[in-house]
Amino acid sequence: MQKGQHIGKITISIPHATPEADTFEITKRARPITFNSSASYLLVGGLGGLGRAISAWMVDHGARELLFLSRSAGASPKDDAFVNELQSMGCAVGLVQGDVTKLEDVKRAVAEATHPLKGVIQMSMVLRDRNFSKMTFDEWNAATMPKVQGTWNLHNAAVSAGADLDFMVLFSSLSGIVGQPGQANYASGNTFLDAFAQYRNDLGLAASVVDIGAVEDIGFISEHHGLMGKMKTSGFKGVTEQELLDAMAVAMLALSRPSKGNDAARSCFVHANTFVLGLGSTVPVSSPANRAVWKRDRRMAAYHNVSAGADAASNDTLKTTLASCKADTSLLKSPEVAKIFSVEIGKKLFDLLLKPQEDLNTSWALVDLGLDSLVALELRSWWKQVFGFDITVLVMMGMGSLDALGQHAADELLKILTEDSEKNGS
């Protein structure tokens, strides 16, 4: 089924089993999360795109008092509009200007709660990207302190206030799992969050971590197209808003107090409350076109088995078509063969661009598909190896569409094979 090589429908039949032979285990589906309307929830750095989406989602599910701690809380007209939106939904909102790295500011935010504090979401993020050899100590601290000292402050303030939290969700990043060039400081802070959740759980306190990748439609990365492209090129799959909200529900409902006898939950290598969101690739990891930074990481070995069959099937289609055309050159005059060529060229282009092949449309302009001179150089190298003749970058870029490229491949191949046949015949 996965390879998609079947024709027609597939029916799966499960025969009725006797109670003795029944080995199926039934797991209840997790109930949709509901927040306590008589509780307060604190969000740190929650006034950006991600925070606004999560806040509205929480209010939709019962939250009636949200507190926001941010250095710039209330300073932007967008904040006023956002507060008015939440208030119109029946939620009381408190904006606290302060720095999460300062304990007194965090305690002040906790004291603003008019109901028992039942949840904390740590979303603080500061980027100071630079090559580690040139990174200053101030740049290191700027990125790490909000996550390290800030999280300690949230923990200590909640404990000293006697808050019995239902959840403490820490926003970490994939950079702490697989690394990102120029982000040694940011990765360090996120790695701390992964460890801190285990520390709180060992104390019997609620904590969970979501290592988030590139969120496509909301938030900081979506507003900076260069960063989104960099993340995808590095092998991070784009995350949708709904996937983020689903992850939040899982994190908030996560097992916060693992059993003392549960070795797996207490292992330093396996932690039930830490999970990754957005790690993946649209290109098979085994493919030479995959430039993911984590492809040689032993922990990602399972990804080498994903979609490998589809990649091989595509190569087989092109090889079979080329072999048939060499045996019968008249096939190269048919529009069907040109179409096959255009589709296979497009698949290779999308592999190089780390785009899903489902979005392929051979009639679109090559520029709109993402072809530039650098990618054209890589595509040219593949072209020469597959078709057996060269094409200049200028000609490739001037073709306009994949359909035109496919037709060009068919025409040139027909010309070359015809000339070879005439030479051999003479």
C-alpha positions in Angstrom: 0.0 0.0 0.0 2.8 2.4 0.9 4.5 2.1 -2.4 1.2 3.0 -4.3 1.8 0.4 -7.0 -1.5 -1.4 -6.6 -4.5 -0.9 -8.9 -8.0 -0.5 -7.6 -9.1 -0.7 -4.0 -7.5 -2.7 -1.1 -9.8 -4.4 1.4 -8.5 -5.5 4.8 -10.5 -8.2 6.5 -10.1 -8.9 10.2 -11.8 -12.2 11.1 -13.7 -12.5 14.4 -11.5 -14.0 17.0 -12.5 -16.0 20.1 -11.9 -14.3 23.4 -8.9 -16.6 24.0 -7.3 -15.7 20.7 -8.0 -12.0 20.9 -4.7 -10.2 21.3 -5.9 -6.7 20.4 -5.4 -4.0 23.0 -7.9 -1.1 23.1 -6.6 2.3 24.1 -8.9 5.1 24.9 -8.4 8.2 22.8 -7.2 11.2 24.9 -10.0 13.6 25.8 -9.8 17.1 24.4 -8.0 19.3 26.9 -10.1 21.6 29.1 -8.6 24.3 31.2 -9.8 25.3 34.6 -11.9 28.4 34.5 -11.1 29.2 38.1 -7.3 29.1 37.5 -4.6 31.4 36.2 -2.0 30.6 33.6 1.3 32.4 33.0 2.9 32.7 29.6 6.4 34.0 29.3 7.1 35.6 25.9 3.6 34.7 24.7 2.8 37.9 22.8 4.3 36.8 19.5 2.7 34.8 16.8 2.9 31.4 18.5 1.9 32.8 21.8 -1.2 34.5 20.4 -2.3 31.3 18.7 -1.8 29.2 21.8 -3.6 31.8 24.0 -6.7 31.9 21.8 -6.7 28.1 21.8 -6.5 28.0 25.6 -9.4 30.5 26.0 -11.4 28.5 23.5 -10.9 25.5 25.8 -11.9 27.1 29.0 -9.0 29.3 30.3 -10.4 32.5 31.9 -7.3 34.3 33.2 -4.0 34.6 31.3 -0.9 36.5 32.5 1.8 37.5 30.1 5.4 38.3 31.2 7.4 40.2 28.6 9.9 43.0 28.5 7.7 44.8 26.0 4.3 43.8 27.3 1.7 46.4 26.4 4.2 48.6 24.4 2.7 47.7 21.0 -0.7 48.5 19.5 -0.8 44.8 18.5 -0.8 44.0 22.2 -3.9 46.1 22.9 -5.8 44.6 20.0 -4.8 41.1 21.2 -5.9 41.8 24.8 -9.2 43.2 23.5 -9.7 40.0 21.5 -9.1 37.7 24.5 -11.3 39.9 26.7 -14.1 39.7 24.2 -13.9 35.9 24.5 -14.5 36.2 28.3 -10.9 36.0 29.5 -9.2 38.3 31.9 -5.7 39.3 30.8 -2.8 40.7 32.7 0.3 42.2 31.0 3.4 42.3 33.2 6.4 44.2 31.9 9.5 42.4 33.2 12.5 40.3 32.5 12.2 36.5 33.1 15.9 36.5 34.0 15.1 38.6 37.1 13.5 36.7 39.9 11.7 39.7 41.3 10.0 40.3 38.0 8.9 36.7 37.8 7.5 36.8 41.4 5.7 40.0 40.5 4.0 38.2 37.6 3.0 35.2 39.7 1.6 37.6 42.3 -0.7 39.1 39.7 -2.7 35.9 39.5 -6.2 36.4 41.1 -6.8 32.6 40.9 -4.5 29.7 41.8 -1.7 29.4 39.3 -2.1 26.1 37.5 0.0 26.3 34.4 3.2 27.9 33.1 4.4 28.1 29.5 8.0 29.2 29.0 8.3 30.6 25.5 11.2 33.1 25.9 13.6 33.2 23.0 16.5 35.5 22.1 18.7 34.8 19.1 22.3 36.0 18.8 23.6 33.7 16.0 27.3 33.8 15.3 30.1 31.4 14.6 31.2 30.0 18.0 34.8 31.1 17.5 33.7 34.7 17.1 30.8 34.7 19.6 31.2 37.1 22.5 30.3 36.2 26.1 27.5 38.8 26.0 26.0 37.1 22.9 26.3 33.7 24.7 24.4 35.0 27.8 21.8 36.9 25.7 20.6 33.6 24.2 21.1 31.3 27.1 20.0 33.3 30.1 16.2 33.6 29.3 16.0 29.8 29.0 18.4 28.8 31.8 18.1 31.5 34.5 14.6 32.3 33.4 13.4 28.7 33.8 15.0 28.5 37.2 13.2 31.7 38.2 9.9 30.3 37.1 10.5 27.1 39.0 11.6 28.8 42.2 8.8 31.4 42.1 6.1 28.8 41.6 7.5 26.6 44.4 7.8 29.6 46.8 4.2 30.6 46.0 3.0 27.1 46.7 1.6 26.7 43.2 0.4 23.2 42.4 0.9 23.3 38.6 -1.0 21.0 36.3 1.7 21.7 33.7 4.9 23.6 33.0 5.5 23.5 29.2 9.0 24.5 28.1 9.5 25.6 24.5 12.7 24.1 23.3 14.1 23.8 19.8 15.3 21.2 17.4 18.6 23.1 17.4 19.2 21.6 20.9 18.7 18.1 19.4 20.6 18.1 16.1 22.3 21.5 16.1 22.3 24.5 13.8 25.3 26.3 12.4 25.9 29.5 14.4 23.6 28.6 17.2 25.8 27.1 19.9 24.4 29.5 22.5 20.8 28.9 21.5 21.3 25.1 21.3 22.8 25.1 24.8 19.8 26.9 26.3 17.4 24.5 24.7 19.4 21.4 25.8 19.1 22.8 29.3 15.3 22.8 29.0 15.3 19.2 28.0 17.3 18.3 31.1 15.3 20.6 33.4 12.0 18.8 32.7 13.6 15.6 33.9 14.8 17.4 37.0 11.3 18.7 37.9 9.7 15.3 37.1 12.2 13.7 39.5 10.9 16.1 42.2 7.4 14.9 41.5 6.5 18.2 39.7 4.8 18.8 36.4 7.1 19.6 33.4 7.3 18.7 29.7 9.3 19.9 26.8 8.4 20.4 23.1 11.5 20.6 20.8 9.9 22.7 18.1 11.1 23.0 14.5 10.1 25.6 11.9 6.4 26.7 12.3 5.3 27.7 8.8 2.2 29.9 9.2 2.7 31.7 12.5 5.5 33.0 14.6 9.0 34.4 14.3 10.4 32.0 11.6 7.4 32.3 9.4 7.9 36.1 9.3 11.6 35.6 8.2 11.6 33.7 4.9 15.4 33.4 5.0 15.2 31.5 8.3 12.4 29.3 7.0 14.5 28.4 3.9 17.5 27.7 6.1 15.6 25.4 8.4 14.1 23.4 5.5 17.5 23.1 3.8 18.9 21.8 7.1 16.3 19.0 7.1 13.5 20.5 9.2 10.0 19.8 8.1 7.6 22.8 8.3 5.1 22.6 11.2 1.5 23.9 10.9 -0.3 25.9 13.5 -2.7 22.9 14.2 0.2 20.6 14.7 1.7 23.0 17.2 -1.6 23.1 19.1 -1.9 19.3 19.1 1.6 19.1 20.5 0.6 21.6 23.2 -2.3 19.4 24.2 0.0 16.3 24.4 2.6 18.3 26.5 -0.1 19.6 28.9 -1.6 16.1 29.4 1.7 14.4 29.6 2.6 12.2 32.6 4.1 14.7 35.0 5.0 12.4 37.8 6.6 9.2 36.5 6.4 6.2 38.8 9.5 5.5 40.9 9.5 1.9 39.5 9.2 3.0 35.9 12.8 2.6 34.7 12.0 3.8 31.1 10.4 7.0 32.4 13.4 7.7 34.7 16.1 6.8 32.1 18.4 9.6 31.2 18.1 8.6 27.6 14.3 8.1 27.4 12.0 10.7 28.8 8.3 10.5 28.2 7.7 14.2 28.6 10.2 15.4 26.0 9.3 15.1 22.3 10.3 16.5 19.0 8.0 18.4 16.6 9.1 19.1 13.0 12.0 16.7 12.5 11.8 15.1 9.1 12.5 15.6 5.4 10.6 15.5 2.2 13.6 13.9 0.5 14.6 10.3 1.5 17.5 10.4 3.9 19.4 7.8 1.8 19.2 10.2 -1.2 22.4 12.1 -2.1 20.2 15.1 -2.6 19.3 15.2 1.0 21.3 17.9 2.8 19.9 17.4 6.3 22.4 18.1 9.0 21.2 15.1 11.0 21.2 12.4 8.3 24.3 10.7 9.8 23.1 10.9 13.4 22.7 7.4 14.7 19.5 8.4 16.5 17.9 9.1 13.2 18.6 5.7 11.7 14.9 4.9 11.2 14.5 7.8 8.8 16.8 6.0 6.3 14.0 3.5 5.8 11.3 6.1 5.1 10.3 6.7 1.5 13.4 4.9 0.2 11.1 2.7 -1.9 9.4 5.7 -3.5 12.8 7.2 -4.5 13.8 3.9 -6.1 10.5 3.6 -7.9 11.1 7.0 -9.5 14.6 6.1 -10.6 13.3 2.8 -12.1 10.6 4.7 -14.1 13.2 6.9 -15.7 15.7 4.1 -16.4 13.0 2.0 -18.0 11.8 4.8 -20.2 15.3 5.7 -21.4 16.0 2.0 -22.1 12.8 1.8 -24.2 13.6 5.0 -26.1 17.1 3.7 -26.9 15.6 0.5 -28.3 12.9 2.4 -30.3 13.8 6.1 -30.9 10.3 6.8 -32.3 9.0 6.8 -28.7 10.9 10.1 -28.2 8.4 11.8 -30.6 5.5 10.9 -28.4 4.2 13.6 -25.9 3.9 10.8 -23.2 7.7 10.4 -23.1 8.3 14.1 -22.9 5.8 14.3 -20.0 7.6 11.5 -18.2 10.8 13.4 -18.6 9.3 16.6 -17.3 7.9 14.9 -14.3 11.2 13.1 -13.4 13.1 16.4 -13.9 10.6 18.1 -11.6 11.0 15.4 -9.0 14.7 15.9 -9.0 14.4 19.6 -8.8 12.0 19.3 -5.8 14.5 16.9 -4.1 17.2 19.5 -4.4 14.9 22.2 -3.0 13.6 19.8 -0.2 10.0 20.3 -1.4 7.2 17.7 -1.3 6.7 16.1 -4.7 2.9 16.3 -4.2 3.1 20.0 -5.0 4.8 19.4 -8.4 3.1 21.1 -11.4 5.1 20.8 -14.6 3.3 23.7 -16.3 4.5 26.3 -13.7 7.4 28.6 -14.4 10.7 27.3 -13.3 11.4 30.5 -11.3 8.1 30.0 -9.4 9.1 26.5 -8.6 12.3 27.7 -7.0 14.9 27.1 -9.7 17.9 29.5 -9.5 21.4 29.4 -10.9 22.9 27.5 -7.9 20.2 24.8 -8.0 20.5 24.7 -11.8 24.2 23.8 -11.4 23.2 20.7 -9.3 20.4 19.8 -11.6 22.7 20.1 -14.6 25.1 17.6 -13.1 22.3 15.1 -12.6 20.9 15.8 -16.1 24.3 15.0 -17.7 24.5 11.7 -15.8 21.0 10.6 -16.5 20.4 11.7 -20.1 24.0 11.4 -21.3 24.4 14.9 -22.8 25.0 18.3 -21.3 22.8 21.4 -21.0 23.9 24.8 -20.0 22.5 26.7 -17.1 21.5 29.5 -19.4 19.5 27.1 -21.6 17.9 25.4 -18.6 16.8 28.7 -17.0 15.5 29.9 -20.4 13.2 27.0 -20.9 10.4 28.5 -18.9 8.7 25.4 -17.5 9.3 21.7 -16.7 7.2 20.7 -19.7 9.6 22.6 -21.9 12.6 21.0 -20.3 11.0 17.6 -20.7 10.4 18.2 -24.4 13.9 19.6 -24.8 15.3 16.4 -23.3 13.3 14.2 -25.6 14.2 16.3 -28.7 17.9 16.4 -28.0 18.0 12.7 -27.1 16.2 11.8 -30.3 18.8 13.9 -32.3 21.8 12.3 -30.6 20.4 8.7 -30.9 19.5 9.3 -34.6 23.0 10.7 -35.4 24.6 7.7 -33.6 22.4 5.3 -35.6 23.4 7.0 -38.9 27.1 6.8 -38.0 26.9 3.1 -37.1 24.9 2.4 -40.2 27.5 4.1 -42.4 
